[in-house]
Amino acid sequence: MTVITVNTPTGRLSLEERRALAEKLTDAVLVPEVGQFAPAARVGFQVHFVEREPDMMAIGGRLLADTGQRLDVMVIDVAVMDGDWHQEVRAEVIERVLAAMAEACGLPAPSPAWWVNFRVIDEGSWGSSGGVLSVLSLLDSGVFTEEKIKAIRTALDA
């Protein structure tokens, strides 16, 4: 289970960009999370787009509405279930998310004012379907590689 929230100034992303990002951001996290491209795993991913008026966002201590320019500010929050999220995997996800954002927005590189927060939700702290979920219950779903299953079990036993 993964929730990706893209926070932008109002009107920053077009409908077509959001359509592209829904898929690209899902896959940017899905592949490192399960160890392979597994379309069946997409059902466990949500992407939320949140727009804020320029007077509801600030950079450098100034409201965007007061800067007199259209600054390309975004915060992308990635929340994942506990698992194999060692530093190299986190870095891969962050880089993939930023690359997906740039590609979907038709830019050669991500803006330095785009920030990605990567959060791991502790085991036992994620709920759905009337109860608490565990990544362990998902390991037999057929979407995780054997290598990833071993890494997740090792990470949760630590």
MOFEN-V738127 format. One record per residue. N is the residue number from 0. RES is the residue in one letter. OMEGA is omega in radians with two decimals (999 if undefined). NEAR is the number of other C-alpha atoms within 8 Angstrom. Layout:
[[N/RES/OMEGA/NEAR] [N/RES/OMEGA/NEAR]]
This chain:
[[0/M/-3.12/7] [1/T/3.05/10] [2/V/3.11/12] [3/I/-3.13/14] [4/T/-3.14/11] [5/V/-3.14/12] [6/N/-3.09/11] [7/T/2.94/14] [8/P/-3.14/12] [9/T/3.08/9] [10/G/-3.10/7] [11/R/-3.10/7] [12/L/3.08/9] [13/S/3.08/7] [14/L/-3.14/6] [15/E/3.10/6] [16/E/3.11/10] [17/R/3.08/10] [18/R/3.13/8] [19/A/-3.11/9] [20/L/3.11/12] [21/A/3.14/9] [22/E/-3.06/8] [23/K/3.13/10] [24/L/3.06/13] [25/T/-3.10/14] [26/D/3.13/10] [27/A/3.13/12] [28/V/-3.07/11] [29/L/-3.05/14] [30/V/3.09/11] [31/P/-3.08/11] [32/E/-3.07/9] [33/V/3.08/12] [34/G/-3.13/11] [35/Q/3.03/10] [36/F/-3.08/8] [37/A/-3.12/10] [38/P/3.14/5] [39/A/-3.12/6] [40/A/-3.09/9] [41/R/-3.11/10] [42/V/3.14/6] [43/G/-3.09/7] [44/F/3.02/11] [45/Q/3.03/9] [46/V/-3.14/11] [47/H/3.09/8] [48/F/-3.12/9] [49/V/3.11/8] [50/E/3.12/9] [51/R/3.09/11] [52/E/-3.12/8] [53/P/3.09/11] [54/D/3.11/10] [55/M/3.10/8] [56/M/3.12/10] [57/A/3.00/10] [58/I/-3.12/8] [59/G/3.12/4] [60/G/-3.14/5] [61/R/3.06/8] [62/L/3.10/12] [63/L/3.14/15] [64/A/-3.09/7] [65/D/-3.07/7] [66/T/-3.13/8] [67/G/3.11/6] [68/Q/-3.14/5] [69/R/3.14/6] [70/L/-3.09/5] [71/D/-3.08/8] [72/V/3.04/10] [73/M/2.97/11] [74/V/3.12/11] [75/I/-3.12/12] [76/D/3.12/12] [77/V/3.12/12] [78/A/-3.07/11] [79/V/3.02/11] [80/M/3.09/13] [81/D/-3.13/11] [82/G/-3.12/10] [83/D/-3.09/11] [84/W/3.09/11] [85/H/-2.96/6] [86/Q/-3.11/6] [87/E/3.14/7] [88/V/3.08/10] [89/R/3.14/10] [90/A/3.12/8] [91/E/3.14/9] [92/V/-3.13/11] [93/I/3.13/10] [94/E/3.13/8] [95/R/3.12/10] [96/V/3.14/12] [97/L/3.10/11] [98/A/3.12/10] [99/A/3.11/12] [100/M/-3.13/11] [101/A/-3.13/13] [102/E/-3.12/10] [103/A/-3.14/11] [104/C/3.10/8] [105/G/-3.13/6] [106/L/3.14/8] [107/P/-3.12/6] [108/A/3.09/7] [109/P/3.06/10] [110/S/3.07/8] [111/P/3.11/5] [112/A/2.99/7] [113/W/-3.12/12] [114/W/3.11/8] [115/V/2.99/11] [116/N/3.11/8] [117/F/-3.08/10] [118/R/3.05/8] [119/V/3.10/9] [120/I/-3.08/10] [121/D/3.06/8] [122/E/-3.13/9] [123/G/-3.09/8] [124/S/3.13/8] [125/W/-3.10/11] [126/G/3.07/9] [127/S/3.07/7] [128/S/3.07/4] [129/G/-3.13/5] [130/G/3.14/6] [131/V/3.13/9] [132/L/3.06/10] [133/S/3.06/10] [134/V/-3.14/11] [135/L/3.13/6] [136/S/-3.14/7] [137/L/-3.02/7] [138/L/3.12/10] [139/D/-3.08/7] [140/S/-3.13/6] [141/G/-3.12/6] [142/V/-3.12/11] [143/F/3.02/12] [144/T/3.10/10] [145/E/3.12/6] [146/E/-3.13/7] [147/K/3.10/12] [148/I/3.13/10] [149/K/-3.14/8] [150/A/3.13/10] [151/I/3.12/10] [152/R/3.13/10] [153/T/-3.12/8] [154/A/-3.11/10] [155/L/3.09/9] [156/D/-3.08/5] [157/A/999/4]]
